[in-house]
Every structure is written in structure tokens, then in C-alpha cells.
């Protein structure tokens, strides 16, 4: 039987304001699963990391001659999807075009209105993509794949009833197919973690988050599912052996959700004498940290983590349903910092009904903390979140004004609060200045930052944020 040919493309372009790239872990996980389940040749192209023009991507796609072309996109890169699909149809006219990723999961059938794609997958992709590929291989159709959004013979957009189940046993999934990309591309780029470029592997060891923050996605559901500690360490050892890496970025939504798993992981790392360095760029839940869990993290090799405060206002914490215990958050940051972990804070300004006094609370909490660095984002509503629904009803003009083009997450201009724009963005600018123009903090950064000689590379970005509107 002739092998099915599948091309997977991570859509996006780097810009002067958006230089962060990371290995396309979702696509690599899909590729590994497909390769295990059926006879298939797979090509992975990371347009974002290589900063490729559409024409360059399609030359590779045409040469590969796939049966199916899959596109993965974040909302920040979704503007390119329509162009990419058109180009793929021209490059490989007989191929099916399938969309997936966070943006597709957020907007659902709308992405089919915006593009000429054949199908779109919402949520986890393994089981749906397998069914699509089997249909293509065996000459079937897409009408019986639960939850799939597709275009039928009359070009009508159809959403199939039902949904495929989540993958319950994450240990059963194969290791992501890192052999399909060149890791050196990412070694030269700025990663999600606010540390110097280096050769590293990205891993996700859990899916689903039990919290209900109104601004957050719900791609993997609200039930925490996780790999076992044994599986995590096996995967780490595999990548150390095959790719000679010692640096790992864990991009779980909440790696420390299960303290017993965390402790077991640290114990196994020690027992197997695994020497690694770990970053958590997506943040840990710092208000549930304990001395024991911090010890486990540090002993396993953690040297950097983001810490998601979001807001220093107890009222806003309740409003947005993050319900972070702010004093315990500060204790968690303090415990990490005392153990030599470089901590980077996430905050947001402009929540619904937020006042200037409450924004000043956020500034005071962040600036009074042991965080080494911090980012002060503007609250941005993304489709299929409770925050977006609120904005649709209460601030539709703000939704219409949002543009993700040529902008990182700190540069989007939106105001969901009751304050005037000049007040909101003045507070945001003041936060940057108060936090970073602190001699003691600068000395702490220099003292703990990995390879401090690299710090000058961040000065242009910091200067822009200190002296511009955002």
C-alpha cells in the first residue's frame, strides 16, 4: 500500500514586535501519533521559526506532494491562514486542507468562512486527524467524524454532531517527533522563557486545567489529565540520548497541579541521576507552592519560571475567577527566589470594571515582590472565552478595534475597563518604569540571570516599553 503523505505547517511570521518562537510541539505530537498508527510520510514546516514567505513554504509542499496539508495557527498568526490555504490549493490541487490549533479551537466554524479549507479540527487533534487521514486513504468522506467542521460537495459548511473523546491515558501517546525538525533553528531564536537562546526541547506533560479564569482558553477541557512521573522522565532521557540536550521547557498550563506527581518526578530525576535544567515559561500556580514542592522543583533542575499574578486586586481576582491567593502567591515567589530560581511575573491591566486604584494595587504587588522581571500586558479578549462574551455584550467597539497584526501580546491596544484610555495606558507605562527603574532589582537581575552578558540584547525591547505607550 502506498504511504499516505501528510504535510503539517506551523503558520506565522516573526515581526520586529514578535520575536518569540518555540518548537511546534502540537504538530510534532500529531506527527508522532500518525506515524505510529498508520503508514505515512510526514513533512513538518515551521513557517514562524524560519520566517518563511508563503511562496517558500509552498515550494517545499509542492515538492513533497502531500495528500493532506494541515495548518496550525495561533490567533496572532491567523491572518495568514486564508493566504496559506489558497496557496496550498494551487501548489497541490488534489490535497485536502485541514486547519487546527488554538485559533481554530477558539473561533470554530468561523475559520471556514474566513478560508477555503476543506476541514477544521476543534480541540485535541490526534483522534480527529487519524480519522481524516483514514478517510482520505480509504476513499471515504468526513461526514461521520464526530465534531469535525468541514465543507461538503456543495461547499456548504457542516459541523458534525458529537465529539471525539479526550485522550485519557497521556502515557499511551508516543514521544513527539522531534526528528522532523532542525533543533538548531530554535537554538538561535528567543524562546518563550525570558532567558538567552540555547538548544532545548519543549515538553507538555499534562492537559486540561481545573481553574476557570475568564480570559483563558478551554482547548483541553477543565479536567486535569497528566502523564506519570515515569513517563516524563523516560521522555526526558530519550531526548537526552537522541538529541544530546540538557535544557527543557515545560509548557503545561499548570505543571504543579498535582504535588504528588511533582514529588515523584523529582525523586525519579534524582534516582536516575538525570542532569537537566528546566524552565516553566507558561508559569506555575504559585499560590499552591509549598517548601516541599519548591525543593522538588529546584532539585529536579528548575532555574526559571514564570509566575502568573495577573492582578493585585482581590476583587478582580474573584471577578475573573482566577481566585489567586495573593499573599500565598508572594510567598511562593519568595521561596523560589531564595532558592536561586529566576522568576518572571505576568500581570494584566484593563479588566472589566477595573479602577485606577486597583491597577495601582497590581503595580504595588508586582514591584514589592521578589520577582526578578515582569511583563505588564493589556487585557485582551480572545474568542470562545468568558471575557470575550462579556466584551461582545458590553464593549463591542473594543472588539472591533483589536488587531493582532504585527504585534505581540503587550502591544495590543484595547480597553475593557471603565477608565479613559490615557489613564489605563499611563498606569501600564508607570508599571514598567517603577518595576525596572529600581537599582536593587537591576542588581538582582544581573546576579541571577543566566548568562548576564546577554542582557543588553533585551535593552531595545525594554526601552520601547519604558518610554512608549506600552
C-alpha positions, 0 to 999 in steps of 0.5 A: 500500500502506498504511504499516505503523505501528510504535510503539517505547517506551523503558520506565522511570521516573526515581526520586529514586535514578535520575536518569540518562537518555540518548537511546534510541539502540537504538530510534532505530537500529531506527527508522532501519533500518525506515524505510529498508527498508520503508514505515512510520510510526514513533512513538518514546516515551521513557517514562524521559526524560519520566517518563511514567505508563503511562496517558500513554504509552498515550494517545499509542499509542492515538492513533497506532494502531500495528500493532506496539508494541515495548518496550525495557527495561533490567533496572532498568526491567523491572518495568514491562514486564508493566504496559506490555504489558497496557496496550498490549493494551487501548489497541490490541487488534489490535497485536502486542507485541514486547519487546527490549533488554538485559533481554530479551537477558539473561533470554530466554524468561523475559520471556514468562512474566513478560508477555503479549507476543506476541514477544521479540527476543534480541540485535541487533534490526534483522534480527529486527524487519524480519522481524516487521514483514514478517510482520505486513504480509504476513499471515504468522506468526513461526514461521520467524524464526530465534531469535525467542521468541514465543507461538503460537495456543495461547499456548504459548511457542516459541523458534525454532531458529537465529539471525539473523546479526550485522550485519557491515558497521556502515557499511551501517546508516543514521544513527539517527533522531534526528528522532523525538525532542525533543533538548531533553528530554535537554538538561535531564536528567543524562546518563550522563557525570558532567558538567552537562546540555547538548544532545548526541547519543549515538553507538555506533560499534562492537559486540561486545567481545573481553574476557570479564569475568564480570559483563558482558553478551554482547548483541553477541557477543565479536567486535569489529565497528566502523564506519570512521573515515569513517563516524563522522565523516560521522555526526558532521557530519550531526548537526552540520548537522541538529541544530546540536550540538557535544557527543557521547557515545560509548557503545561498550563499548570505543571504543579497541579498535582504535588504528588506527581511533582514529588515523584518526578523529582525523586525519579530525576534524582534516582536516575541521576538525570542532569537537566535544567528546566524552565516553566515559561507558561508559569506555575500556580504559585499560590499552591507552592509549598517548601516541599514542592519548591525543593522538588522543583529546584532539585529536579533542575528548575532555574526559571519560571514564570509566575502568573499574578495577573492582578493585585486586586482581590476583587478582580481576582474573584471577578475573573475567577482566577481566585489567586491567593495573593499573599500565598502567591508572594510567598511562593515567589519568595521561596523560589527566589531564595532558592536561586530560581529566576522568576518572571511575573505576568500581570494584566491591566484593563479588566472589566470594571477595573479602577485606577486604584486597583491597577495601582494595587497590581503595580504595588504587588508586582514591584514589592515582590521578589520577582526578578522581571515582569511583563505588564500586558493589556487585557485582551479578549480572545474568542470562545472565552468568558471575557470575550462574551462579556466584551461582545455584550458590553464593549463591542467597539473594543472588539472591533478595534483589536488587531493582532497584526504585527504585534505581540501580546503587550502591544495590543491596544484595547480597553475593557475597563471603565477608565479613559484610555490615557489613564489605563495606558499611563498606569501600564507605562508607570508599571514598567518604569517603577518595576525596572527603574529600581537599582536593587532589582537591576542588581538582582537581575544581573546576579541571577540571570543566566548568562548576564552578558546577554542582557543588553540584547533585551535593552531595545525591547525594554526601552520601547516599553519604558518610554512608549505607550506600552 
